[in-house]
Amino acid sequence: MSYTYPVSMPWLKGRELEYVTEAVGGGWISSQGPYVRRFEEAFCAYNDMPHGVACSSGTTALTLALRALGVGPGDEVIVPEFTMIASAWAVTYTGATPVFVDCGDDLNIDVSRIEEKITPRTKVIMPVHIYGRQCDMDAIMNLAYEYNLRVVEDSAEAHGVRPVGDIACFSLFANKIITAGEGGVCLTRDARLAEQMAHLRAMAFTKDHSFLHKKLAYNFRMTNMQAAVALAQTEQLDTILATRRDIEKRYDDALRDVPGITLMPARDVLWMYDVRAERREELCAYLADQGIETRVFFKPMSRQPGYFDADWPSLNASRLSEDGFYLPTHTGLTAQDQEFITDRIRDFYGAK
């Protein structure tokens, strides 16, 4: 189905075409091209981080981070119940076991419940900044210190939230705050971790390129063309975030007094504008008829077939996933677009 108001659209208003044209014209379209390093340096500079490793997706970024930290079979990683399944899959790809922790009412991992899930096998805590809300990183880092754990931040939805943990992993998928179409990037302060992630993303070739591979590695490289787009997007990140702050405020102002709608806590950066709604399914169907696309909240990880736990209905993540959804949220959304969307919601609930 085609929507007049899609949930997400990329915003390509900078030098994307110029940079991609230069990459293609110069013949450097593979991961060896100069834009990969230029993007890594620019994204590092924006986040005040010394080391960046570009890769093929946010999921592969998480996988590289966990592998670089030595996570493998027999280990456990603390993962939120409320997240996109890629967070858990990255753990499973390493052979380790994800251990799920329920969310608070802000959808982020409930820090008060992490400690009870830590065992001698726990190696990493993976907080996820849901929809652009930063987790309580002070508390998480304190726990990591007390139990000698590492922290991998899933920042796929949170460009603009500065990294705190050992490694922060960002997605550059087309629906993210900035995009390369597909892609990801890992940021760290540790040079050796960065070297290991770069080594693993490129099939663990030895320096002499002898085709003797001493460890299992991956082809998780980013192409020069993707990096060209990512660089142009990074150059506009402050403008993009400011525009999205305006989008968040307009939604808040228009929906705050609508009966049947519950606003969610403010976001540190706006990825998607999430709300809770009475009669959610009816509302989403009504909006679809008006050309407005919506998406429901993530399902709890313990409800997923691969991680099934029969106690999933008791989770806060389950309760919230039953009535939550998000509205069209992209940098090109105009005030007039938002007025149309929010007027339809007000019409549905009979709000004047």
C-alpha positions in Angstrom: 0.0 0.0 0.0 1.3 3.5 -0.9 0.9 6.2 1.7 0.7 9.9 1.3 2.3 10.3 4.7 4.8 7.4 5.2 6.3 6.6 8.5 9.8 7.4 7.3 11.6 8.9 4.4 15.3 9.7 3.9 16.3 13.4 3.8 18.9 13.9 1.2 19.4 17.6 1.0 23.1 18.0 1.4 26.1 16.9 -0.8 25.0 13.2 -1.1 24.8 13.3 -4.9 28.0 15.2 -5.3 30.0 12.8 -3.1 28.5 9.7 -4.7 29.2 11.0 -8.1 32.8 11.7 -7.1 33.1 8.1 -5.7 31.7 6.5 -8.9 33.7 8.9 -11.2 36.9 8.0 -9.4 36.3 4.3 -9.7 36.6 3.8 -5.9 33.2 2.1 -5.2 34.4 -0.6 -2.9 35.3 -0.4 0.8 38.8 0.7 -0.1 37.6 4.1 -1.2 38.5 7.3 0.7 35.0 8.2 1.7 34.9 5.3 4.2 37.7 6.8 6.3 36.3 10.4 5.8 32.9 9.3 7.1 34.5 7.5 10.1 36.6 10.5 11.0 33.6 12.9 10.6 31.3 10.8 12.7 34.0 10.3 15.4 34.5 14.1 15.4 30.8 14.8 15.8 30.7 12.4 18.8 34.0 13.4 20.3 35.3 9.9 20.0 38.7 8.8 18.7 37.9 5.6 16.8 35.2 4.7 14.4 34.7 1.5 12.3 32.1 1.7 9.5 30.4 -1.5 8.5 27.4 -2.9 6.6 24.5 -2.5 9.1 23.6 -1.7 12.6 23.2 -5.4 13.2 26.7 -6.2 12.0 28.0 -3.3 14.1 26.6 -5.0 17.2 28.1 -8.3 16.1 31.5 -6.8 15.6 31.4 -5.1 19.0 30.5 -8.3 20.8 33.1 -10.3 19.0 35.8 -7.7 19.6 35.0 -7.9 23.3 35.5 -11.7 23.2 31.9 -12.7 23.6 31.2 -16.2 22.5 29.6 -19.6 23.4 28.9 -19.9 27.1 28.7 -16.2 27.7 25.6 -14.1 28.5 24.7 -10.6 27.4 22.0 -8.5 29.1 19.5 -7.3 26.5 16.3 -5.3 26.9 13.0 -7.1 26.4 11.7 -4.1 24.5 13.9 -3.7 21.4 14.1 -4.6 17.8 15.1 -8.2 17.5 18.5 -7.4 15.9 19.8 -6.6 19.3 19.2 -10.1 20.5 20.2 -11.7 17.2 23.6 -10.1 17.4 24.2 -11.9 20.6 23.0 -15.2 19.2 25.3 -14.8 16.1 28.3 -14.9 18.5 27.1 -18.1 20.1 26.3 -16.3 23.4 22.9 -16.2 25.2 20.8 -13.1 25.4 19.3 -12.6 28.9 16.3 -10.3 28.8 15.4 -7.5 31.2 12.0 -5.9 31.2 11.5 -2.2 30.4 10.2 0.8 32.4 7.3 3.0 31.3 9.7 4.9 29.1 10.4 1.7 27.1 14.1 1.7 28.0 15.6 -1.1 30.0 14.6 -1.0 33.7 18.0 -0.5 35.3 16.6 -1.6 38.7 16.1 -5.1 37.2 19.5 -5.6 35.6 21.4 -6.8 38.7 19.2 -9.7 39.4 19.9 -11.1 35.9 23.7 -10.9 36.3 25.4 -14.3 36.6 29.1 -15.5 36.5 28.5 -16.0 32.8 27.5 -12.4 32.1 30.0 -10.5 30.0 28.2 -7.5 28.5 25.2 -5.2 29.2 23.6 -3.9 26.0 21.3 -0.9 26.6 19.2 0.2 23.7 18.2 3.9 23.4 14.6 3.3 22.3 13.2 5.7 19.8 15.9 8.2 20.8 15.6 8.1 24.6 18.9 7.7 26.3 19.0 5.0 28.9 20.2 5.7 32.5 23.8 5.3 31.5 25.2 6.4 34.9 23.5 3.5 36.6 24.4 1.1 33.9 28.1 2.1 34.0 28.1 1.8 37.8 26.8 -1.8 37.5 29.3 -2.6 34.8 32.1 -1.3 37.1 30.9 -3.3 40.1 30.6 -6.6 38.2 33.5 -6.0 35.8 31.3 -6.1 32.7 31.6 -4.3 29.4 28.9 -2.1 27.9 27.8 -2.1 24.2 25.3 0.6 23.5 22.7 -0.1 20.8 22.4 3.4 19.4 20.7 2.5 16.2 17.9 4.9 16.9 19.9 7.6 18.7 22.2 9.5 16.4 23.1 12.6 18.5 23.2 10.7 21.8 26.9 10.8 22.8 28.5 7.4 23.5 29.2 6.4 27.1 29.9 2.7 27.0 32.9 0.7 25.7 31.4 0.6 22.2 28.4 2.4 20.7 26.8 0.9 17.6 24.7 3.0 15.2 22.5 2.0 12.2 22.4 3.8 8.9 19.4 2.1 7.5 17.1 4.3 5.4 14.6 5.0 8.2 17.2 6.2 10.7 18.0 9.8 11.7 20.9 9.8 9.2 21.3 7.1 6.6 23.5 5.5 4.0 20.6 3.3 2.7 22.3 0.5 4.6 25.2 0.6 6.9 26.4 0.9 10.4 29.3 2.3 12.5 30.9 1.4 15.8 32.5 4.1 18.0 35.0 3.4 20.8 37.7 5.1 22.9 39.8 1.9 22.8 42.2 1.7 19.9 42.7 -2.1 20.2 39.0 -2.7 20.1 38.7 -0.5 17.0 41.5 -2.4 15.3 39.9 -5.8 16.2 36.5 -4.7 14.8 38.1 -3.4 11.6 40.0 -6.7 11.3 36.8 -8.8 11.8 34.7 -6.7 9.4 37.2 -7.5 6.5 37.5 -11.3 6.8 40.5 -11.2 9.2 43.1 -10.9 6.4 46.7 -10.9 7.6 48.7 -7.8 6.9 50.5 -9.6 4.1 47.1 -10.7 2.6 48.4 -14.3 2.4 44.8 -15.8 2.5 45.7 -17.5 5.8 42.8 -16.7 8.1 43.4 -17.4 11.8 39.8 -16.7 13.1 36.3 -16.7 12.0 35.5 -13.2 10.6 33.0 -11.5 8.2 32.5 -9.5 5.1 30.8 -6.6 7.0 32.4 -3.8 5.0 30.8 -0.5 4.0 31.2 0.6 0.4 32.7 3.9 -0.6 29.4 4.9 -2.2 27.5 4.3 1.1 30.1 6.1 3.0 29.8 9.1 0.6 26.1 9.3 1.5 26.8 8.8 5.2 29.4 11.6 5.2 27.0 14.1 3.6 24.4 13.1 6.2 26.8 13.5 9.1 27.6 17.1 7.9 23.9 17.9 8.3 23.3 16.1 11.6 22.8 19.2 13.7 20.3 20.6 11.3 18.5 17.3 11.1 18.2 17.0 14.9 17.0 20.5 15.2 14.3 20.0 12.6 13.2 16.8 14.4 13.0 18.6 17.7 10.5 20.9 16.0 8.5 17.9 14.8 8.4 16.5 18.3 7.1 19.7 19.8 4.4 20.1 17.1 3.1 16.6 17.8 3.2 17.2 21.6 1.3 20.4 21.3 -1.3 19.0 19.0 -1.9 15.7 20.8 -1.5 16.6 24.5 -5.2 17.2 25.2 -6.6 14.4 23.0 -8.7 11.9 25.0 -7.5 8.4 24.2 -3.9 9.4 23.5 -1.2 9.1 26.1 2.0 11.0 25.3 5.3 9.2 25.9 8.3 10.8 27.8 10.4 13.3 25.9 13.2 11.9 23.7 16.9 13.0 23.8 16.8 12.9 20.0 13.8 12.2 17.9 13.9 9.0 15.9 10.2 8.1 15.9 7.4 9.8 17.6 5.8 7.2 19.8 2.4 7.4 21.6 0.0 5.0 23.3 -3.6 4.9 22.1 -6.9 3.5 23.2 -8.5 1.4 20.4 -5.1 1.4 18.7 -6.0 -1.1 15.9 -9.0 0.9 14.9 -7.1 4.2 15.0 -4.3 2.8 12.8 -6.7 1.4 10.3 -8.6 4.7 10.2 -5.3 6.6 9.7 -4.3 4.2 6.9 -7.5 5.0 5.1 -6.4 8.6 5.3 -3.1 7.8 3.7 -1.2 7.9 7.0 1.2 5.1 7.7 1.8 4.0 11.3 3.9 1.2 13.0 3.1 -0.6 16.2 5.6 -1.0 19.0 8.2 -3.8 19.1 7.1 -7.2 20.5 8.9 -8.4 23.7 11.9 -10.5 23.0 10.4 -13.3 25.2 7.4 -13.4 22.8 9.6 -14.1 19.8 9.6 -17.8 18.7 13.4 -18.0 18.9 13.5 -16.8 22.5 10.0 -17.8 23.7 9.2 -17.7 27.4 5.6 -18.5 28.5 5.7 -15.7 31.1 5.9 -13.0 28.4 2.3 -11.7 29.0 3.3 -10.6 32.5 6.0 -8.2 31.2 5.7 -4.4 31.2 7.1 -4.7 27.7 4.1 -6.8 26.8 1.6 -4.3 28.3 3.1 -1.4 26.5 3.4 -3.2 23.2 -0.4 -3.8 23.2 -1.4 -0.1 22.7 1.7 1.7 21.5 2.5 2.9 18.0 4.4 5.6 16.2 3.5 8.3 13.7 5.2 9.5 10.5 8.5 10.9 11.7 11.1 12.1 9.2 13.1 15.2 8.6 11.1 16.3 5.6 7.7 16.2 7.4 6.2 19.7 7.2 4.0 21.5 9.8 1.1 21.2 7.3 1.7 17.4 7.1 1.6 17.2 10.9 -1.5 19.3 11.1 -3.3 16.9 8.7 -2.1 13.9 10.7 -3.0 15.2 14.1 -6.4 16.6 12.9 -7.3 13.0 11.7 -6.4 11.7 15.2 -8.5 14.4 16.8 -11.3 13.5 14.5 -11.1 9.9 15.4 -11.4 10.6 19.1 -13.9 13.4 18.7 -11.6 16.0 20.0 -12.4 19.6 19.1 
